[in-house]
Amino acid sequence: MLCTICARGGSKGVPNKNARVVAGKPLLAHTVEQAIESGLFDAIAFSSDSETYLDLAARAGATVLIHRPAELATDVAGKLPVIRHCVSEAETSLGFRADVVIDLDCTSPLRLPSDIRACAELLRMSGAGNVVTAAPARRSPYFNLLERLPDGRIDLAKRPEVPILRRQDAPACFDMNASIYAWTRDALFSRDGLFHPDTQLYVMAEERSIDIDSELDFEIVSLLLERRAAES
Protein backbone atom coordinates (compact mmCIF):
# COMPACT_ATOMS: atom_id res chain seq x y z
CA MET A 1 0.00 0.00 0.00
CA LEU A 2 1.25 3.43 -0.95
CA CYS A 3 0.25 6.75 0.60
CA THR A 4 0.50 9.88 -1.52
CA ILE A 5 0.45 13.41 -0.11
CA CYS A 6 0.52 16.19 -2.69
CA ALA A 7 1.02 19.83 -1.70
CA ARG A 8 1.58 22.63 -4.18
CA GLY A 9 3.68 25.57 -2.99
CA GLY A 10 1.67 28.33 -4.67
CA SER A 11 -1.51 28.60 -2.60
CA LYS A 12 -3.24 31.94 -3.05
CA GLY A 13 -6.20 31.68 -0.66
CA VAL A 14 -4.01 31.01 2.38
CA PRO A 15 -0.39 31.74 1.35
CA ASN A 16 2.19 29.13 2.38
CA LYS A 17 -0.47 27.40 4.48
CA ASN A 18 1.10 23.94 4.48
CA ALA A 19 4.24 25.23 6.18
CA ARG A 20 2.46 27.34 8.80
CA VAL A 21 2.81 26.06 12.35
CA VAL A 22 -0.36 24.65 13.90
CA ALA A 23 -0.42 22.93 17.30
CA GLY A 24 3.37 22.99 17.42
CA LYS A 25 4.19 21.65 13.95
CA PRO A 26 3.85 22.57 10.26
CA LEU A 27 0.38 21.91 8.91
CA LEU A 28 1.62 19.29 6.45
CA ALA A 29 3.32 17.34 9.27
CA HIS A 30 -0.05 16.45 10.79
CA THR A 31 -1.02 14.54 7.64
CA VAL A 32 2.34 12.77 7.31
CA GLU A 33 2.15 11.67 10.95
CA GLN A 34 -1.43 10.43 10.55
CA ALA A 35 -0.31 8.28 7.62
CA ILE A 36 2.46 6.82 9.77
CA GLU A 37 0.14 6.25 12.73
CA SER A 38 -2.37 4.40 10.56
CA GLY A 39 0.16 1.58 10.25
CA LEU A 40 -1.03 0.79 6.73
CA PHE A 41 1.66 1.92 4.36
CA ASP A 42 4.78 0.40 2.89
CA ALA A 43 5.82 3.91 1.85
CA ILE A 44 4.63 7.51 2.16
CA ALA A 45 5.34 9.59 -0.95
CA PHE A 46 5.22 13.37 -0.66
CA SER A 47 4.93 15.37 -3.90
CA SER A 48 5.57 19.10 -4.18
CA ASP A 49 7.14 21.82 -6.28
CA SER A 50 8.29 23.49 -3.03
CA GLU A 51 11.69 22.55 -1.61
CA THR A 52 10.53 23.90 1.75
CA TYR A 53 7.54 21.55 1.78
CA LEU A 54 9.67 18.59 0.72
CA ASP A 55 12.15 19.27 3.51
CA LEU A 56 9.40 19.60 6.11
CA ALA A 57 7.76 16.39 4.86
CA ALA A 58 11.04 14.49 5.17
CA ARG A 59 11.47 15.72 8.73
CA ALA A 60 7.92 14.59 9.53
CA GLY A 61 8.62 11.07 8.25
CA ALA A 62 7.76 10.92 4.54
CA THR A 63 9.81 8.13 2.98
CA VAL A 64 9.84 9.20 -0.68
CA LEU A 65 10.14 12.78 -1.93
CA ILE A 66 8.75 13.53 -5.39
CA HIS A 67 9.69 16.75 -7.16
CA ARG A 68 6.57 17.85 -9.01
CA PRO A 69 7.20 19.26 -12.50
CA ALA A 70 6.12 22.82 -13.26
CA GLU A 71 3.30 21.78 -15.60
CA LEU A 72 1.65 19.91 -12.70
CA ALA A 73 2.06 22.81 -10.26
CA THR A 74 -0.20 25.37 -11.92
CA ASP A 75 -3.58 26.66 -10.76
CA VAL A 76 -5.32 24.56 -13.41
CA ALA A 77 -3.48 21.27 -12.90
CA GLY A 78 -5.90 18.46 -12.11
CA LYS A 79 -5.63 16.27 -9.02
CA LEU A 80 -5.53 12.91 -10.81
CA PRO A 81 -2.50 13.66 -13.03
CA VAL A 82 -0.59 14.89 -9.96
CA ILE A 83 -1.35 11.73 -8.00
CA ARG A 84 -0.56 9.47 -10.95
CA HIS A 85 2.79 11.22 -11.42
CA CYS A 86 3.54 10.80 -7.71
CA VAL A 87 2.69 7.09 -7.80
CA SER A 88 4.72 6.39 -10.94
CA GLU A 89 7.79 8.22 -9.60
CA ALA A 90 7.50 6.58 -6.19
CA GLU A 91 7.19 3.10 -7.71
CA THR A 92 10.31 3.70 -9.78
CA SER A 93 12.19 4.88 -6.72
CA LEU A 94 10.97 2.06 -4.48
CA GLY A 95 11.18 -0.76 -6.99
CA PHE A 96 7.68 -2.10 -6.38
CA ARG A 97 4.20 -1.69 -7.83
CA ALA A 98 1.49 -0.54 -5.44
CA ASP A 99 -1.79 -2.46 -5.20
CA VAL A 100 -3.65 0.26 -3.31
CA VAL A 101 -3.06 4.03 -3.30
CA ILE A 102 -4.49 6.29 -0.60
CA ASP A 103 -4.13 10.02 -1.08
CA LEU A 104 -4.32 12.37 1.90
CA ASP A 105 -4.78 16.13 1.54
CA CYS A 106 -2.74 18.38 3.84
CA THR A 107 -5.53 20.96 3.95
CA SER A 108 -7.93 18.55 5.67
CA PRO A 109 -5.84 17.55 8.70
CA LEU A 110 -8.61 16.78 11.22
CA ARG A 111 -8.96 13.16 10.11
CA LEU A 112 -7.89 10.39 12.46
CA PRO A 113 -5.66 7.42 11.60
CA SER A 114 -8.74 5.27 12.19
CA ASP A 115 -10.49 7.09 9.32
CA ILE A 116 -7.64 6.12 6.98
CA ARG A 117 -7.83 2.50 8.08
CA ALA A 118 -11.61 2.48 7.66
CA CYS A 119 -11.34 3.75 4.07
CA ALA A 120 -8.79 1.06 3.24
CA GLU A 121 -11.08 -1.59 4.72
CA LEU A 122 -14.12 -0.26 2.83
CA LEU A 123 -12.14 -0.40 -0.42
CA ARG A 124 -11.11 -3.99 0.29
CA MET A 125 -14.47 -5.29 1.50
CA SER A 126 -16.56 -3.60 -1.20
CA GLY A 127 -14.38 -4.63 -4.13
CA ALA A 128 -14.82 -1.08 -5.46
CA GLY A 129 -12.31 0.83 -7.53
CA ASN A 130 -12.27 3.85 -5.24
CA VAL A 131 -13.53 5.42 -2.01
CA VAL A 132 -14.14 9.13 -1.30
CA THR A 133 -14.85 10.85 2.01
CA ALA A 134 -17.48 13.42 2.93
CA ALA A 135 -19.48 14.85 5.82
CA PRO A 136 -23.26 15.28 6.09
CA ALA A 137 -24.08 18.48 4.19
CA ARG A 138 -25.09 21.55 6.17
CA ARG A 139 -27.20 22.79 3.25
CA SER A 140 -29.50 20.73 1.04
CA PRO A 141 -29.88 21.49 -2.69
CA TYR A 142 -33.49 20.30 -2.28
CA PHE A 143 -34.30 22.64 0.62
CA ASN A 144 -32.00 25.58 1.37
CA LEU A 145 -29.09 25.64 -1.10
CA LEU A 146 -29.77 28.38 -3.67
CA GLU A 147 -28.61 28.90 -7.23
CA ARG A 148 -28.69 31.98 -9.48
CA LEU A 149 -30.20 30.88 -12.79
CA PRO A 150 -29.04 32.19 -16.20
CA ASP A 151 -32.02 34.57 -16.35
CA GLY A 152 -31.10 36.07 -12.97
CA ARG A 153 -33.80 34.35 -10.92
CA ILE A 154 -32.93 32.71 -7.59
CA ASP A 155 -34.17 29.20 -7.01
CA LEU A 156 -33.27 25.99 -5.22
CA ALA A 157 -30.22 24.36 -6.72
CA LYS A 158 -32.21 21.17 -7.20
CA ARG A 159 -35.96 21.67 -7.13
CA PRO A 160 -37.81 18.45 -6.20
CA GLU A 161 -41.05 17.43 -7.94
CA VAL A 162 -42.85 17.59 -4.60
CA PRO A 163 -41.92 20.51 -2.30
CA ILE A 164 -39.97 19.50 0.80
CA LEU A 165 -41.11 21.34 3.90
CA ARG A 166 -38.46 20.05 6.33
CA ARG A 167 -34.75 19.64 5.68
CA GLN A 168 -34.90 16.29 7.48
CA ASP A 169 -37.20 15.00 4.73
CA ALA A 170 -34.77 15.84 1.91
CA PRO A 171 -32.58 13.12 0.38
CA ALA A 172 -29.30 12.70 2.25
CA CYS A 173 -26.57 14.94 0.78
CA PHE A 174 -22.90 15.19 1.63
CA ASP A 175 -20.06 17.72 1.46
CA MET A 176 -16.83 16.28 0.11
CA ASN A 177 -14.12 17.08 2.63
CA ALA A 178 -10.99 16.48 0.50
CA SER A 179 -9.60 14.34 3.29
CA ILE A 180 -9.02 10.79 2.02
CA TYR A 181 -9.15 9.27 -1.46
CA ALA A 182 -8.54 5.54 -1.80
CA TRP A 183 -8.04 3.67 -5.07
CA THR A 184 -6.97 0.35 -6.36
CA ARG A 185 -4.00 1.13 -8.55
CA ASP A 186 -5.77 -0.23 -11.62
CA ALA A 187 -8.74 2.09 -11.08
CA LEU A 188 -6.52 5.11 -10.45
CA PHE A 189 -4.71 4.71 -13.76
CA SER A 190 -7.60 3.51 -15.93
CA ARG A 191 -10.46 5.81 -14.89
CA ASP A 192 -10.89 9.55 -15.22
CA GLY A 193 -12.84 11.48 -12.61
CA LEU A 194 -13.80 10.49 -9.09
CA PHE A 195 -17.28 9.09 -9.49
CA HIS A 196 -18.07 5.72 -11.05
CA PRO A 197 -20.85 3.15 -10.59
CA ASP A 198 -18.91 1.33 -7.86
CA THR A 199 -17.49 4.37 -6.01
CA GLN A 200 -17.97 4.04 -2.25
CA LEU A 201 -18.58 6.80 0.32
CA TYR A 202 -17.03 6.94 3.77
CA VAL A 203 -18.87 9.45 5.96
CA MET A 204 -16.87 11.46 8.49
CA ALA A 205 -18.10 13.69 11.28
CA GLU A 206 -18.26 17.42 10.54
CA GLU A 207 -15.65 18.22 13.19
CA ARG A 208 -13.11 16.08 11.30
CA SER A 209 -14.05 17.37 7.84
CA ILE A 210 -13.01 21.02 7.58
CA ASP A 211 -10.94 21.69 4.46
CA ILE A 212 -8.77 24.83 4.60
CA ASP A 213 -9.68 27.23 1.80
CA SER A 214 -9.60 30.52 3.71
CA GLU A 215 -8.04 32.24 6.70
CA LEU A 216 -11.24 31.56 8.66
CA ASP A 217 -10.94 27.84 7.88
CA PHE A 218 -7.32 27.99 9.01
CA GLU A 219 -8.26 29.58 12.32
CA ILE A 220 -10.98 27.00 12.98
CA VAL A 221 -8.71 24.07 12.12
CA SER A 222 -5.93 25.53 14.26
CA LEU A 223 -8.27 25.79 17.23
CA LEU A 224 -9.49 22.21 16.84
CA LEU A 225 -6.01 20.76 16.36
CA GLU A 226 -4.68 22.64 19.36
CA ARG A 227 -7.60 21.41 21.46
CA ARG A 228 -6.97 17.84 20.30
CA ALA A 229 -3.27 18.15 21.17
CA ALA A 230 -4.09 19.50 24.62
CA GLU A 231 -6.56 16.68 25.29
CA SER A 232 -4.06 14.01 24.27
SULQUIVEN-V784759 format. One record per backbone hydrogen bond with DSSP energy under -0.5 kcal/mol. CO is the residue of the C=O (numbers start at 0). NH is the residue of the N-H. E is the energy in kcal/mol with one decimal. If there is no record, write none. Layout:
CO_NH_E + CO_NH_E
This chain:
0_41_-2.5 + 0_42_-0.9 + 1_101_-2.4 + 2_44_-3.3 + 3_103_-2.4 + 4_6_-0.5 + 4_46_-2.8 + 11_14_-0.5 + 13_16_-1.6 + 15_18_-1.3 + 15_19_-0.7 + 16_19_-0.9 + 17_27_-2.4 + 19_26_-2.0 + 21_24_-1.3 + 24_21_-3.4 + 25_28_-1.1 + 25_29_-0.8 + 26_29_-1.1 + 26_30_-0.7 + 27_31_-1.8 + 28_32_-2.6 + 29_33_-1.9 + 30_34_-2.1 + 31_35_-2.0 + 32_36_-2.8 + 33_37_-1.5 + 34_38_-0.6 + 34_39_-0.6 + 35_38_-1.3 + 42_2_-2.3 + 42_44_-0.5 + 43_45_-0.5 + 43_62_-1.5 + 43_63_-2.0 + 44_4_-2.3 + 44_46_-0.5 + 45_65_-3.1 + 46_6_-2.6 + 47_67_-2.2 + 48_50_-0.6 + 49_53_-2.3 + 50_54_-2.3 + 51_55_-2.4 + 52_56_-2.7 + 53_57_-2.1 + 54_58_-2.0 + 55_59_-1.7 + 56_60_-1.0 + 56_61_-2.6 + 57_60_-0.6 + 63_45_-3.0 + 63_65_-0.5 + 64_66_-0.5 + 65_47_-2.1 + 65_67_-0.8 + 68_71_-1.6 + 69_72_-1.8 + 73_76_-1.0 + 77_81_-1.1 + 78_82_-2.3 + 79_83_-2.9 + 80_84_-2.2 + 81_85_-2.2 + 82_86_-2.7 + 83_87_-2.7 + 84_88_-2.6 + 85_89_-2.5 + 86_90_-2.8 + 87_91_-2.0 + 88_92_-2.2 + 89_93_-2.9 + 90_94_-2.5 + 90_95_-0.8 + 95_97_-0.5 + 98_184_-2.4 + 99_1_-2.6 + 100_102_-0.5 + 100_182_-2.8 + 101_3_-2.2 + 102_180_-2.2 + 103_5_-0.6 + 104_107_-1.5 + 106_211_-3.0 + 107_110_-0.7 + 111_114_-1.2 + 111_115_-1.3 + 112_116_-2.2 + 113_117_-2.1 + 114_118_-2.1 + 115_119_-2.0 + 116_120_-2.2 + 117_121_-2.5 + 118_122_-2.4 + 119_123_-2.0 + 120_124_-3.1 + 121_125_-2.2 + 122_126_-1.2 + 128_183_-2.2 + 129_199_-2.2 + 130_181_-2.4 + 131_201_-2.6 + 132_176_-1.3 + 133_203_-3.2 + 134_174_-3.2 + 139_142_-1.3 + 139_143_-2.0 + 139_144_-1.8 + 140_157_-2.3 + 143_145_-0.6 + 144_156_-2.8 + 146_148_-0.7 + 146_154_-2.2 + 148_151_-2.6 + 152_148_-3.1 + 154_146_-2.9 + 162_164_-0.6 + 165_168_-1.7 + 166_169_-1.7 + 172_136_-2.4 + 173_175_-0.6 + 174_134_-2.5 + 178_104_-1.4 + 179_132_-0.7 + 180_102_-3.2 + 181_130_-2.6 + 182_100_-2.6 + 183_187_-2.3 + 184_188_-2.0 + 185_189_-1.2 + 186_190_-1.8 + 193_195_-0.6 + 195_198_-1.9 + 199_131_-2.4 + 200_202_-0.6 + 201_133_-1.7 + 204_207_-1.8 + 205_208_-1.9 + 210_212_-0.7 + 213_217_-2.2 + 214_218_-2.3 + 215_219_-2.3 + 216_220_-2.9 + 217_221_-2.6 + 218_222_-2.2 + 219_223_-2.3 + 220_224_-2.8 + 221_225_-2.6 + 222_226_-2.1 + 223_227_-2.3 + 224_228_-2.5 + 225_229_-2.2 + 226_230_-2.3 + 227_231_-1.7
